[in-house]
């Protein structure tokens, strides 16, 4: 699943605890030994499901026959169910004529279970459990849900399902845990003329009359419940094929022209994965289904053979899409398709090892982007991916990659940057450590050994150690079983006889005094002199490393290591002088390490500006994109109008403007893809810093578009409109609002409503918040509007959401409540916000589910400290150098 950065988890589910296993139960298959909420006496093998949705009533009728095995005598069967009402339940043996009568049905809403108790114990054997029931259709993206959307032909709706992590139980009474794999046959009754979609191809269609058609799909392979999918609506489908597999992209009617890149990408990626994994994709078809709308929790989901993706992350509309959008489409597809092996074919046993799904899919997506689109320079993005993880991993509230999960809500909270980005970064480090070919051999063995089964992380390390003699498990355990960011200090550099000897010591990087528990890692370290040969060692506390050549030395050369590097003042000065000579990826790594160390108080905060000053105008566009981000981030530590901000902004604008003049407003023939992304980044950053020339030009182009179509080319439409919206007065905001109301393309309409919430004017931000509570933006977009307001007006958005909590809760995915509210406060600099968050968490978030609230509080403390203690150093540097 491709998560969203502004995601959240359900407080309503906080009390659902998963009990610890009784490991001595030899009757259960080994793959089930793990955490579970359910009794171990029964195991399903097949579900035969029939569903009839009633969209007008937001309900559906369901029938399911579950083939199951009773593994030891029991008088009851307990499975997962939530918001389901049972009308009949019966059990019959697969052989013989025994009768067990109608069971007593007991539903536990807090535990999300249904228990069927029989008059006498069920003997060991195989049975068919039949259940008739009704369920609910949601308007947010969980369980079976409906999306309403505008078209030129009028309002339309479509049905989809979203089950990860624990919402299949809203659709089917089931053993809704990853280790309970089974096969599925789905039959649905839908309006005649609509397309119905499942993991598998259609097996049979029957016209029932009265405008209804019954569609039966082929039986699925053995898989976890959360991977089942159903969709239905007025769809179009385009297809291609790769290695004998039919690949489809499904969109709302009339939009398949925007799916061409996704379809071509899927074809190339599937061929690459068939080769890399050494196990061919096993299903007869692979669909990618595009949906209007959005979610606070995810952007795409890896249902086996039926990947679900919101339109903004899959379709390319030439009137609004950018190069960054194009790269996101490819990255999202590559991520979800990697799941077809890592997650679907081989599934983590329990949510503790979620990173086996998400970290690996993220790593495969980046690796595959590098290989298939080298012109995008995705290898440079790996530094930013690592930074997103370290930002969380360096505070006291961090958690290990492999973390123990006890509740449904904790499982949902596991979808974070530690699981995804740290997981991806650690895999990249381990791949570099053992070598790419050896790593691939280990992955192939792991997939082959565990196909259609469930695993834990050590299964992967065992597979790796069959193909290498390096201590993979030792290194992997250090980075996956404990939180935190290693710090490699360069204690000394000595040049002799044409070689440089480094003395390296290990510590721990943290963003606050509260994180004082020192940890230890075996750290793979690569170093090289500028332009020299790279050498490596494994740092275990301390190490000596001889590097060929003399001169400035880059530690973590190539930036594959998951650690911070701290140089002596002399070594840093030498690297600063040669900054233009470093490889782009090392320029990025040095800048990010220097920024983090400076803001944490481990070296002068102004050191990052020394590197910004040293960056040549013709450096990599990705470096300048990063520099723009660093400067915008520093600006966010000022309160508006605060002394020092004007001088800092003048310095930042003076540094970025010459680069923007080189890039320009217009695309140039033969332009590299990173330049197109940099153009948008510079326009947005310079406007945010108050560059009046950029603001005026954006306004001019926006006003001219009615008579001059070339004034706002598609790749600049979003950023130009964002600038206009951010700087808007009331009249401009009203014009944008009218434009949003009139727009009939969901992809564009959703973007416009988000822009209405991005205004810097507080009075207009309040209007956007009020608008978010209406039905106008669309049921799945309102919460995003509140989140966008929070980016500039954190206190306003948080106070508003809390004051209207009953209404806001209805706008959130049920899995989003405990994250959504704390994250509204993330960019605040107000010390009072800490007390507000603590009070909110104590009143409204279960004690076992406060991880995100605690993390936001820790980062607020850090931000307030940076504002107080580091920004004076920035001001002094600007005064001296600006």
Secondary structure, DSSP 8 states (H G I E B T S, - for coil): -EE-SS--B-GGGTT-B-B---TT-TTS-GGG-S-BSS-TTEEEEEEEEEEEEEGGGTEEEEEEEEEEEE-S-EEEEEEE-SS-EEEEEEEEESSS--B----EEEEETTTTEEEEEEEEEE-SEEEEEEEEEEEE-BSSSSEEEEEEEEETTEEEEEEEEE-TTTTGGGTS-B--STT--BEEEEEEEEETT-EEEESS-EEEEEEEETTEEEEEE----SB-GGG--EEEESEEEEEEEETTEEEEEEEETT-GGG-HHHHHHHHHHHHHHHHHHSS---SSEEEEEEESS--SSEEEE--TTEEEEEGGGT---TTT--HHHHHHHHHHHHHHHHHTTBTTTBEESSGGGTHHHHHHHHHHHHHHHHHH-GGG-HHHHHHHHHHHHHHHHTSTT---SS----BHHHHHHT-SHIIIIIHHHHHHHHHHHH-HHHHHHHHHHHHHHHTTSEE-HHHHHHHHHTT--S-HHHHHHHHHSS--EEEEEEEEEEEETTEEEEEEEEEEE-SSTT-------EEEEEEEETTS--EEEEEESEEEEEEESSS-EEETTTS-SSEEEE--HHHHHHHHHTGGGS-HHHHHHHHHHHHHHHHTTSS-TTHHHHHHHH--TTS-HHHHHHHHHHHHHHHTTS-TT-TTHHHHHHHHHHHHHHHHHHH-SS--TT--HHHHHHHHHHHHHHHHTT-HHHHHHHHHHHHHTTT-GGGG-HHHHHHHHHHHHHT--HHHHHHHHHHHHH---HHHHHHHHHHHTT-S-HHHHHHHHHHHTSSTT-TTTHHHHHHHHHHH-HHHHHHHHHHTHHHHHTTS-TTBHHHHHHHHTTT---THHHHHHHHHHHHHS-GGG-HHHHHHHHHHHHHHHIIIIIHHHHHHHHHHH-
